[in-house]
Amino acid sequence: MARIHPSSVVSKEAELADDVVVGPFCIITGKVRLGSGCVLESHVSMGNEWGVVEVGERNRFAAGAAIGGPPQDLSYRGEPTRVSMGNDNVVREAVTINCGTAKGGGVTRVGNNCLIMAYSHLAHDCQIGNHVVIANVTQLAGHVIFEDHVKVGGICAFNQYVKVGQYAFIAGDSAVNKDILPFTIAQGKYAVMRAANKIGMERSGFDKESVEAIARATRIITKGGGTVEEAIARIRQECPPCAALDAFIKFATESSRGLAL
């Protein structure tokens, strides 16, 4: 049976695995499901009277985290939207993650093995992949997408509908209003892509040929002087093919918000 501190209040609709720990002064409202090994340290607020919060296994929530509150969207009318979280995530102090909206797909999603540091905000309908690190006081507006292995420095801000590609790195104190290509480093207000994330790729086990292909492709698209379409044509011609480059080109061609150049 779950260990629930006597000062905490847990909804009768909540479903808690037998080894879940709910520390002091927590409030669980409505339809919340917590998988095996989850820990709510203290003063955690989870759920709301309309939505659903689904949390996988071995997730830890620090003091003051507020997970699954209603979306901060004027069009929201109490629809039964969700927050869905995978396994092995750490959510630090005072992080807020809001439920989705009916018009945005209905779910705010966090994958597996993510670290979301203190005072960060994930708004409605955000989609966060696996192995993502978000540093302190970073703010995501609605519908933001982070692919796998994205790393974000502290005090960053992301506009609605921005997409950040896999293995990208966003330097601290950046404001992002356009899409960031996979495997790149972006920085600034507004952020632009500065270089390939060569160190991040090397640490993640990419071979030398893939790293060099991405570095060359990044130089072409950010410093080549032509249009994105012209840059992609050059990349296809000049860069040796590899899986990473395929992902890079696919992201560039499918970007709907525009690239941060």
C-alpha positions in Angstrom: 0.0 0.0 0.0 1.3 3.5 -0.9 2.9 5.5 1.9 0.9 8.7 2.3 1.9 11.3 4.9 -1.1 12.1 7.1 -0.9 15.8 6.2 -1.4 15.1 2.5 -4.8 14.9 0.8 -5.3 12.3 -1.9 -8.3 12.1 -4.3 -10.5 9.0 -4.1 -10.1 8.9 -7.9 -6.3 8.6 -7.7 -4.6 5.3 -8.5 -1.2 4.9 -6.7 1.1 1.9 -7.0 1.8 0.1 -3.8 5.3 1.5 -3.3 4.5 5.2 -4.1 5.6 7.6 -1.5 3.6 10.8 -0.9 5.4 13.2 1.5 4.0 15.9 3.7 1.5 18.6 2.6 0.9 17.2 -0.9 -2.5 17.5 -2.7 -3.5 15.0 -5.4 -6.8 16.1 -7.1 -9.0 14.1 -9.5 -7.8 11.4 -11.8 -4.1 10.8 -11.2 -2.2 7.6 -11.8 1.2 7.1 -10.3 3.4 4.2 -11.3 5.7 2.1 -9.2 8.6 3.8 -7.4 7.2 7.4 -7.7 8.1 9.9 -4.9 6.3 13.2 -4.1 8.8 14.8 -1.7 6.6 17.5 -0.1 4.1 20.3 -1.0 3.5 18.8 -4.5 0.2 19.6 -6.2 -0.9 17.1 -8.8 -4.0 16.9 -11.0 -7.1 19.0 -11.4 -10.9 18.5 -11.2 -11.3 18.0 -15.0 -8.1 16.5 -16.4 -6.1 13.3 -16.1 -2.4 12.9 -15.0 -0.7 9.7 -16.0 2.8 9.2 -14.5 5.0 6.2 -15.2 7.5 4.5 -12.9 10.4 5.9 -10.7 9.6 9.6 -11.2 10.6 12.0 -8.4 8.9 15.4 -7.8 10.6 17.9 -5.5 8.9 20.4 -3.2 6.4 22.8 -4.7 6.0 21.1 -8.1 2.6 21.6 -9.7 1.8 18.9 -12.2 -1.4 18.7 -14.3 -3.0 22.0 -13.6 -5.5 23.4 -16.1 -3.9 25.0 -19.2 -3.4 28.7 -19.1 -5.5 29.2 -22.3 -8.6 31.4 -22.5 -10.2 28.8 -24.8 -10.1 26.1 -22.2 -13.6 25.1 -21.0 -12.8 22.2 -18.6 -12.3 19.5 -21.3 -10.8 16.2 -19.9 -7.2 16.8 -21.2 -4.1 15.2 -19.9 -0.5 15.3 -18.8 1.4 12.1 -19.7 4.8 11.3 -18.3 7.1 8.3 -18.8 9.7 6.7 -16.5 12.7 7.8 -14.5 12.2 11.6 -14.7 13.3 14.1 -12.0 11.1 17.2 -11.6 12.7 19.8 -9.3 11.3 22.5 -7.1 8.3 24.7 -8.2 8.2 23.2 -11.8 4.8 23.6 -13.4 3.5 21.3 -16.1 0.0 22.1 -17.5 -2.6 19.8 -19.1 -3.2 20.0 -22.8 -6.0 21.7 -24.7 -8.7 20.1 -26.8 -7.6 22.2 -29.8 -3.9 21.2 -29.3 -4.2 17.5 -29.2 -5.3 17.2 -25.6 -2.1 16.0 -24.0 1.1 17.6 -22.6 3.8 14.9 -22.8 7.2 14.2 -21.1 9.2 11.1 -22.1 11.7 9.1 -20.1 14.9 10.0 -18.3 14.3 13.8 -18.3 15.6 16.3 -15.8 13.5 19.5 -15.4 15.1 21.9 -13.0 13.6 24.4 -10.6 11.1 27.0 -11.5 10.7 25.9 -15.1 7.3 25.9 -16.9 5.9 23.5 -19.5 2.7 24.9 -21.0 -0.2 23.1 -22.5 0.4 20.7 -25.4 4.2 20.7 -25.1 5.9 17.5 -26.3 9.1 16.6 -24.6 11.2 13.6 -25.8 13.6 11.3 -23.9 16.8 12.3 -22.1 16.0 16.0 -22.2 17.6 18.4 -19.7 16.0 21.7 -19.0 17.9 24.0 -16.6 16.4 26.4 -14.1 13.8 29.1 -14.8 13.2 28.0 -18.4 9.8 28.8 -19.8 8.0 26.9 -22.6 4.9 28.4 -24.1 2.2 26.2 -25.6 2.8 23.5 -28.3 6.6 23.5 -28.0 8.3 20.3 -29.2 11.7 19.1 -27.9 13.0 16.0 -29.6 15.2 13.5 -27.8 18.5 14.5 -26.0 17.9 18.2 -26.2 19.8 20.2 -23.6 18.7 23.7 -22.5 20.6 26.2 -20.3 19.0 28.3 -17.6 16.7 31.2 -18.0 15.6 30.4 -21.6 12.2 31.2 -23.2 10.5 29.4 -26.0 7.7 30.9 -28.2 4.6 28.9 -29.0 5.0 26.2 -31.6 8.8 26.2 -31.6 10.5 22.9 -32.4 14.0 21.9 -31.2 15.7 19.0 -32.9 17.4 16.1 -31.4 20.8 16.6 -29.7 20.5 20.4 -30.0 22.0 22.6 -27.2 20.4 25.9 -26.3 22.8 28.2 -24.4 21.5 29.9 -21.3 19.6 33.2 -21.3 18.4 32.7 -24.9 14.9 33.5 -26.3 13.9 31.1 -29.1 11.2 32.1 -31.6 12.1 29.8 -34.5 13.0 26.2 -35.0 16.4 24.9 -34.0 18.0 22.2 -36.2 19.1 18.9 -34.8 22.7 18.6 -33.6 23.2 22.4 -33.5 24.1 25.0 -30.8 21.8 28.0 -30.6 22.2 31.2 -28.6 20.9 34.7 -28.4 17.9 37.0 -28.2 16.4 35.9 -30.5 18.5 32.8 -30.7 20.2 31.8 -33.9 22.2 28.6 -34.7 25.9 29.3 -34.1 27.6 25.9 -34.9 27.2 22.2 -34.8 27.0 20.5 -31.4 30.2 18.5 -32.1 31.1 17.9 -28.4 27.5 16.7 -27.6 27.6 14.4 -30.6 31.0 13.0 -29.7 29.9 12.4 -26.1 26.8 10.6 -27.3 28.8 8.2 -29.4 28.4 9.5 -33.0 31.2 8.5 -35.3 33.7 11.0 -36.7 32.1 10.9 -40.2 28.7 11.8 -38.8 30.0 14.6 -36.7 32.0 16.1 -39.6 29.0 15.8 -42.0 26.8 17.7 -39.5 29.4 20.3 -39.0 29.7 20.9 -42.7 26.0 21.0 -43.2 25.6 23.5 -40.3 28.2 25.8 -41.9 26.4 25.6 -45.3 22.9 26.4 -43.9 24.0 29.1 -41.4 26.9 30.8 -43.3 26.4 29.8 -47.0 24.5 33.0 -47.9 21.8 31.3 -50.0 18.2 30.3 -49.3 17.4 27.3 -47.1 16.4 25.4 -50.3 19.7 26.2 -51.9 21.6 25.2 -48.8 19.8 21.8 -48.6 20.7 21.2 -52.3 24.4 21.9 -51.5 24.2 19.7 -48.4 22.9 16.8 -50.4 25.7 17.2 -52.9 28.6 18.0 -50.7 28.1 16.2 -47.4 28.6 12.4 -47.1 25.3 10.7 -46.3 24.5 9.3 -42.8 21.5 8.8 -40.5 22.2 12.1 -38.6 22.4 14.1 -41.8 19.1 12.5 -43.0 17.5 13.7 -39.8 19.0 17.2 -40.2 17.7 17.5 -43.8 14.2 16.1 -42.9 13.9 18.6 -40.0 15.0 21.5 -42.2 12.5 20.7 -45.1 9.6 20.1 -42.7 10.0 23.2 -40.5 6.8 25.2 -40.6 7.8 28.0 -38.2 11.1 28.7 -40.0 14.7 28.1 -39.0 16.6 30.2 -36.5 19.2 31.7 -38.9 
